[in-house]
Amino acid sequence: MIELFPVTAGLLIGLALGVLRPSWRAPLGAGLAVVLGTLATVLSGEYRISWEFLLIDIPLVAGAAALSYPGARALRLHLHRRPTPP
């Protein structure tokens, strides 16, 4: 249950990256993964135990974003496809 925030944040990042310029996707995605992964560690209180939890939360956000981006892109392309005439 604690990992719900990083996974949700990553999914939202992946969805948002699909509307950005290709040159902005990687830097912005990486930056948001670091910021939101750090936020997840702080909000869950895991930082009180060890800051090493950043090594779990940041890749978790980045991985969820990387997995949701292709699906979001395919969905966007499918929705914008013009129907073929009969």
C-alpha positions as CSV (number, residue, x, y, z in Angstrom):
1,M,0.0,0.0,0.0
2,I,2.9,2.3,0.7
3,E,4.1,2.0,-2.9
4,L,0.8,3.2,-4.3
5,F,2.1,6.8,-4.6
6,P,5.3,6.1,-6.5
7,V,3.5,3.8,-9.0
8,T,0.6,6.2,-9.5
9,A,3.0,9.1,-10.0
10,G,5.0,7.1,-12.5
11,L,1.9,6.2,-14.4
12,L,0.8,9.9,-14.6
13,I,4.3,10.9,-15.7
14,G,4.2,8.3,-18.5
15,L,0.8,9.6,-19.6
16,A,2.1,13.2,-19.6
17,L,5.3,12.5,-21.5
18,G,3.3,11.5,-24.6
19,V,2.2,15.1,-25.2
20,L,5.7,16.6,-24.8
21,R,8.3,17.3,-27.4
22,P,10.6,14.3,-27.9
23,S,13.7,16.4,-26.9
24,W,12.0,17.2,-23.5
25,R,10.8,13.7,-22.6
26,A,13.9,12.1,-21.2
27,P,15.2,15.1,-19.2
28,L,11.8,16.0,-17.8
29,G,10.9,12.4,-17.1
30,A,14.1,11.7,-15.3
31,G,13.8,14.9,-13.2
32,L,10.2,14.2,-12.3
33,A,11.1,10.6,-11.3
34,V,13.8,12.0,-8.9
35,V,11.5,14.6,-7.4
36,L,8.4,12.4,-7.1
37,G,10.5,9.4,-5.9
38,T,12.1,11.6,-3.2
39,L,8.6,12.9,-2.3
40,A,7.3,9.3,-2.0
41,T,10.2,8.5,0.4
42,V,9.5,11.5,2.6
43,L,5.7,11.2,2.6
44,S,5.8,7.5,3.6
45,G,8.3,8.3,6.4
46,E,10.8,5.8,5.0
47,Y,13.5,8.5,5.2
48,R,13.4,8.1,9.0
49,I,14.7,4.6,8.6
50,S,17.2,5.2,5.8
51,W,17.6,7.5,2.8
52,E,18.5,4.3,0.9
53,F,14.7,3.9,0.3
54,L,15.3,6.5,-2.5
55,L,17.1,3.7,-4.3
56,I,13.7,1.9,-4.4
57,D,11.3,4.7,-4.9
58,I,13.0,6.6,-7.7
59,P,13.4,3.6,-9.9
60,L,9.8,2.6,-9.1
61,V,8.5,5.9,-10.4
62,A,10.8,5.8,-13.4
63,G,9.8,2.2,-14.2
64,A,6.1,2.9,-13.9
65,A,6.5,5.9,-16.2
66,A,8.5,3.8,-18.7
67,L,5.9,1.1,-18.8
68,S,2.9,3.5,-19.1
69,Y,4.4,5.7,-21.8
70,P,4.1,3.2,-24.7
71,G,0.6,2.3,-23.7
72,A,-0.4,5.9,-23.5
73,R,1.2,6.6,-26.9
74,A,-0.6,3.7,-28.5
75,L,-3.9,4.7,-27.1
76,R,-3.4,8.3,-28.3
77,L,-2.5,7.1,-31.8
78,H,-5.5,4.8,-31.8
79,L,-7.9,7.6,-30.8
80,H,-6.5,10.0,-33.4
81,R,-6.7,7.4,-36.3
82,R,-9.3,8.3,-38.8
83,P,-11.8,5.6,-39.6
84,T,-11.5,4.0,-43.0
85,P,-14.5,4.4,-45.3
86,P,-16.4,1.2,-46.0
